[in-house]
Amino acid sequence: MPEAIWISLAFGLGLLIKTIGLPPLIGYLGAGFVLSAIAATPSIPLYPEPTAALAHIAHLGVLLMLFTVGLKLKLKSVISPEVIGGSLLHFAITCFVFTPGLYFLMDVSWYVAFMLAVALSFSSTVLAAKVLESKRELRAFHGRVAIGILIMQDLLALLVMSLAAGQTPSEWALIVFGLPLLRPLLFKLLDASGHDELLVLLGMLLALVIGGLGFQALGLSSELGALIFGAILANHPRSQELAKSLWSVKEIFLVGFFLQIGIGGLPDTNAIIFAVVAALLLPLKGILFFFLMLLFRLRARSSFLTSLALTNYSEFGLIVASIALPEWLVPLAITVALSFLISAPLNRLAHPLYERLSHRLVRFESHRRHPDELPVSLGDTRVLVMGMGRTGTAAYDWLKNSEARLMALDSDLPKVERHRAKGRNVVYADAEDNTFWEALHMPSVEAVVLAMSDIEAKLIAARMLRKLGFTGYIVAHTMYEDEAKRICEAGADNAYLTMSETGVALASHIQDKLSPALSLVPEKAG
């Protein structure tokens, strides 16, 4: 049974690759090549050829991936000069340089050279998002810039795929322009779906049936339909819950996409040479991103971290190739795998790397700073709350009743704007940024509350506060006892266990309710 062989090999190689700290995607591609080798060996009594079922699963994975990209497609995340300008300039420069280079060096047509340049211009949404999420940097300034650029690249990829497919829309295709009118109905369906399997089914209905098959029936790209229906739901408060509920389903189906590439044929010498040369050119991609970010007034640190997250080749390039250049799928798959082998370890060492290179990189900075990266002055603030999640917000709201000189910091700019709209004195700052600490002016601060969600951010903040000579009171919260000990060793005066404090607070409410009743019980006579 082919499916049993696919699943077994994909799991085995994916797990093996994951144990050495690399994305399992590389294992899935490897499993496909192993299956291709098995199919080409008559002495092995297994016939794991690609089937229509595998091709269908692969297509469903692509549609679900584009639907989840659409769910993250909020205008605020892409409408900024560094995101729009950085992504478009990088795309244009890459295509301008790579297209003639590939044409003259590889003896291919201009069309093939251009499509290969397009495929190599994209960076991996999957790898970058996973790396940033693992480091809790999705909401940091450089993380938001990187994700915004990736979304712009995904839109460019979709445009290229639609043009390459060469489909002729039907006369009914104009009804697509009326889809935004369906937003209230879709919002109500999302609200009514609850939190369980109906939510997953709604996502699949919109991505695969209405978006995928519906657009295909209109003579439009099914990929475009999946993306548009995701984008319609992007502003709903539960859009990210829907994206998370579809995550595992999407990942499983995408395994089929990478298996299908490998089963399509083993790489020959030319394919391996192409992949190695493209991997050697990968640093140029990161260097171009770095200087483009500096052009838009980002500091060297943000430019470096953003460019490092984008220094890889993309699975979207493979999706573009599957439509426009199917004969180049295998060479591009090897190229993507090699880029992941290079990019994943480098991103895990991003902060130490910047510390070693910072003295060389800061000289390229512009004297004019990006508005989101201006130095922070705390003025006459007496109490500072760092991190405005649920715990930080609760602490802030309790303190504001008795403390007039109160300020909070957070590294999530949209969150900062929401708090400001509610009248809270919140400023954007990233506690993990050394340059922030170097420029920080805090002459009147007497107490600091560390309420960030990430343990590393709390440790860095405690150390840096003491390093700057702060002698006031530092208090933190955490979920685990061992983390509380580390925070205190880093310089905090106290670190409270969140769940323990919650339990005490609940018990105090019970005590407050019962005490009056108990006081009415008559005392026993002597």
N, C-alpha and C positions, 0 to 999 in steps of 0.2 A: 504494500500500500504506500504510494508516494508520500502522502501527507505525514505518515508516521516517521519516515526518513527525514523529511523537511524539518519537522518540529524537533526531533531528537538532535540533529546536527546543529540547527540554529541555537537551541538552548545550550548545548555543550560548548560550542565555540564562543557564543556570546558570554557565557559565564567565565570561560577561561580568559577572555580579553578583559572582562570587567575586573577580575581579581588582580590584574597588573595595572589597574588605574586608567584604562582607556575606554572609550565609548563602545558598548556592545555592538553598535552598528558595524564596526569593523569585523566582528565575528560573524555577523549575518552575511556580509559580502563574502567572507572566507568560506562560509558554509555553502554558498551558492557555487563558488568555484570548485569546491570539493565534490559537490553533486555533479557538476559538469564533467569533472575528471572521471567520476564513477561511470557516468553514462557513456563516456568514450572508451571504457575498458571492457571489452567483450567477456573477459574471464570472470568478471564480478557479476553474479546473477541478480543484479538490482537494476531497475530502469527508472531512475528518478527524473524523467524528462519534464520540462515545463508543460503545464496543462492550461486549459482555458480557465479553470477554477483559480489557479495561482495568479494568472493575469488579471482576473476580475478582482481578487482580493487586493492585489497591488494597486489597482485603480481606486478602489474604495479607500485605501490608506491615504492616497494623495488627496482625494476629495475631503476627507476628514481633517487632514493636516491644513488645507487651505481654509476650511471652515473655522478651525480654532485660531488661525492667523487673523481671520476676519473679526473674531470675537475680541481680539486685542487692538483692533484698528480704531483707536480713538484719535480724533483730530489733534488734540493737545499733544499727543506723543510724537506726531510727525511734523506739525506746523512750527518749525523753528529753523532759523537760517543754517545752523550747523548740521541738522538732520537732512533737510531738503538739499541744501547746497553741497554738503559733504558727500551724500549718496550719489547725486547726479554728476558731480564733477569726477568722482572716483570711477563711476561707470563709463563716463565719456572718455576720460584719459586712458583707462584700461583698454577699451575697445579701439581707441585711436592708435595705441602703441602695439597691442597684441595682433590686431587684424593684419596689417601688412607684414609683421614679423612671421606669423604663421603661414601667410600666403607664400612668401618667398622661401622660407626655410623648409616647409613641409610639402610643397608642390600640391596644394589643394586649391579648390575654387575660392573666389572671394566670399561666396555665401557660406561655405563651410568654415572658412577662416573667421568670418564675423561671428557666426553662431558659437564657435569654440571660444572666442574672446568673450562673448556674452556669458557663456556658462562658467568661465573662469573668473569673471568679475564679481560673482556673488559670494557672500560669506554664509556660513552655516547657522541658520536660526536655531536648530536643535542643539548643536554643541555650545554655542554662545549662551543661550538661555539656561542650559543645564549648568554650565560653569559659573555664571553669574548668580544663579539661584543657590548653588552649593556654598558660595561665599557670602550669601546674603547681600548681594550688591545690585540686585535688579532695580531697586528704588534709589540707589545712589546716583549722583549726577552722571558719572561716566556710564553706568549701567543703562540709564534711560536714554542717553544719546546712542549707545550701541544698539539697543532694541529698536529705537526709532529708525535708524539707518537700515537695519535688517528688514523692517516692515516696508520701507521704501523699495528695497531691493526685491522683496517678494512681489510688490505691485509691478515693478519693471519686468520681473520674470513672467508674471501672468500676462502682461501686455505682449511680450515676445511670443509666448505660447499661443495666444489667440491669433496673432498674425501668421505664425508658422503653420498653424493647423489649416488655414486657408478655407475655413467654413463660410458658406454663404448664408446669412441670416434670412429667415422667412419674413413675410410681411407682418407677422404677429410679434416680431421681436421688439417692436416699439413699446409693448406693454411693460417691458422691463423698467422704463422710466417712471412707471406708477408704483413700483414696489415699495418705496418709502411710505406710501399711504397704508401699507399693511402693518406698519410698526405697532400701532396700538393693539391690533389683534394678536400679533406675535408676542407682545409683552404679556397680554392676558394669558395666553397659552403657557408661557414660561412660568408665570406665577401659579397657574393651576396645576402644573406638573409635579409639584412637590420636590422632594430631595432624593428620590430613589430611582427605580428603573424607568419610570415614565420620563424623567428628565433626560436620561440617556437616549431613550427612544425618540424624544422630540428632536434632539440634536441630530440623530441619524436621519430622521424624516426630512428635516430641513436641508441637511448637507447632501444626502445621497438621492433622495426622491425628488423633492420640489426643486432644490437648487441644481443637483446633478442631472437627473433625467429630464426635468422641466426645461432647463436651458438647452439641453441637447435636442429636445423636440422642436425648439424654436430656431435651431440652426446656429446656436451659440455654444461657446465653450462650457462644458460641464464644470471645469475648474473655476471659471468666472462665477458661475451660479453659486457654487459652494462658498466662495469668498464673500460675495455680496450678501448672502443670507446671514453669514456670520457677522458682517459689518453692521447690518440692520439691528442686530441685538447687542452691539458692543456697548451701548450706553445704559443698558439695563443693569441694575444693581447686582443681579445674579449671573451676569455674563461669565465672570471668572469661575463661578461654581459650575456652570455648564461646561466650560473648557476643561476644568479638572475632572469632571465626571466622564468626559470623553477621552481623557488622556490615555488610559490603558488600552481602550478599544483601538484608538488611532495608532498607538505604538505597535500593537499586535498586527494590524493590517499592513503597516509600513514594513514589518519584517518580510512580508510577502514581496514587497517592491524590491528590497535589496536582494532577496533570494533569487528573484526573477532575473535580475541583472547578472548575477554570478552564473546561473544555470545557462544563460544565453551563450556562453562560450568562455574558454580559458584565454587569459591574456597571452598574446604573442610577444616576441622581442620588441617590436615597434611600440606596442601598447605600454610595455614596462619603461622603455626609454622616454616616451612622451610623459609618463607619470613622474619619473625621476626628475626630468628637466623642469616640469611645472612645479614640483616640490622645491627645487633649488631656487626658483623665481619667487617663491612665497614671501620671503622677507621684503621684497619690493612692494608687495601689496600692503604690508603693515606700515612700511616707511611712508608710502603715499598717504594712507589714512592719518598717520601722525601729523604730517605737515599740513594736511587739509584741516584737521581739527585746530591746529595752531593758527591757521589763517582765519578761523572764526573765533579767535580770542580765547580759546580754552587754555588753561594752564598746562604745563608740560605733563604733570601727573595725570590729569584727566585725559589728555590726548594719548598718553602712553597706554593707559589701562583700556581705553576705548579701542585703540588700534590693535592691541594684543588680542582682545576678544574677537576681533574681526579678521585676524590673520589666519585664515583657513579657506578651503574651498567648500562649496555648498551642495547639500543633497538636492537643492532646488535646481542646480546646474544639471543634475542627472534627470530631473523631471523635464526640464527644457529639452535635453538631448533625446529623451524617450519619444518626444513628438517631432523634433526638428532634425536630429542626427542620430537615429537609432543605431547606426553602425559604429558610432563613437562611444556608446554607453560603457563598454568594458574599460577602455583607456581612461575615461573620465572617472569611473568608479574606483580604479586603482589610485588615481590622482587624489580624489576626496579622502580615501582611506589613509594615504601617506600624509596628507595635510593634517588629519586628526591625530596621527601619531606624533606629529611635531607640535601642534597647537595645544593639545590637552595638558601635557606636562608643563609647558611654558606658562599657561594660564594659572596653574596651581602655584607657580612661583612668581606671579606677577608683582606682588608688593615688594618682596626682597630684591627682585631684579631692578625695580625702579629705584630703590634705596641705593643700590650700587651705581646706577647710571645717572642719578638725578643731577649731579654736579655738571654733567656734560649736556643734559637735556634742557635744563632751565634757561640756558643762554639763548635758546630759540624762542622763548616766550615773548609775546607782545606786551608792551607796557600798558596797553589797555586791556582790562579784564572783562570777561563775560559777566553779565549781571548776576548770574547764579553763583559766581565764584568770588564775589567781592569779600574782603576781610570783614570779620564780625567784631563789633565793639559792644560789650555788654553794658557800657555806661555805668549807671548807679545801681544796677541789678544787685539784689542781696541774696536771693534764692534762685538757683538755676535748675531746671528740669531738662535732662538730656534724653530724648526719645519720647515721642507723643503718640504711642500706641494706647491700648486700653488702660494699662497700668499708669503710664505717664500722664495721660489725660485725667484719670481719677485723682492722682496726686496733685496735679495742677489745680483742678477745680476745688479741691479741699483746701489747698494753701491760699488761694486767691481771696478767701473770706477774711484772712488775718494778715496777709502779706501783700502790701501794695507794690513793692519793688520786686516783681516776679517776672521771669522770662523763661521760655522753653526753646530748645533747639531740636531739629529733626532733619534727616537727610532725604526725606521724601517730599519734593516740592509741591505736588498736588495736595498732599496731606497738610503741608504748611499753609497753603492757600485756604483750605477748608477751615482750619482752626482760626485763621485770621478773620474769615467771614463771620465766625461765631464770636468774635471779640476777644480772642485769646492773643496774648503777646508772644508769638512764635516766629522764630527766624530760621531760615535754611542754613544748615551746616552739616558737614560730614565728620563725625568724631574719629573716623579712621584715617583722615587726611592729615599728614604731618604738617603740611603748609597751613592748614587751619589753625593748628596749635601755635605755630610760629608767629602768626599774625594776630592771635587772640589778645584782646585787651580786657581784663576783668578786675579792675581795681577795688570794687566794693563787694564782691561776692563772698558770702560767709558760709553758704551751704549748697551742696550739689546733690541732686537725686539722679542716679543712673538707672534709667528705665528702658534702655534699648533692648531689643529682643535678642541680639547676638552677644554671646559671652565674650567673643574677642573684642567687640566694640567697647564693652564695659571694662575689660582689662586694660585696653589701650587708654581709655579715658582716665581711669584711676591712676595709671602710671604717669601719664602726661601732666595731669593736674599737680601731682606731687613734684614732678620734675620742674614745673614752672614755679615752684615755691609756694603753692597753695597750701595753707595750714588749716583751712576751715574743715567743716564736717562733710564727709562723703558717705552717702547711704545708697544701697543698691537692692534690687530684688532679683531673685533667680528661682529656678524650679528645682535645682538639685543641690544637695549639701556639699558635694565636692567642689562645685562651681562657686558656692558661697565662700569656701575657704580660699580659693584662688583669687577671688575678687578682693578679699581682705588682705591677702598677701601682696596684691598689686598696689594697695594704698588706701582702700576704702575703710572707714571706721566700722561700718556694719553692713551685712548683706542678709536680707530676710528671705525666707523661703515663701514664695508666693502662695502655694496651696495651704501651708500651715497658717499663714496670716489670714487667708480667706476663711478657713475653719474657725479661727478665733473670732473673726468678725461676725460670722453666722451665729456662733454660740452666744456672743454678747447681745445680739438682737433677741434671742430666746430669753436670755436673762433679764433684759429690759422689759419684756412682755410679762414674764412670770413674776418678777419682783413685786409689783403692786398688788397682785393677787395674793402672793404669799404674806404680804404685810397685813392682810385683812383676816388671816386665820387667827382665832383667839388663842392666847397662850394657855397652856394647861395650868390648872390651879395647883398651888404648891402641893 
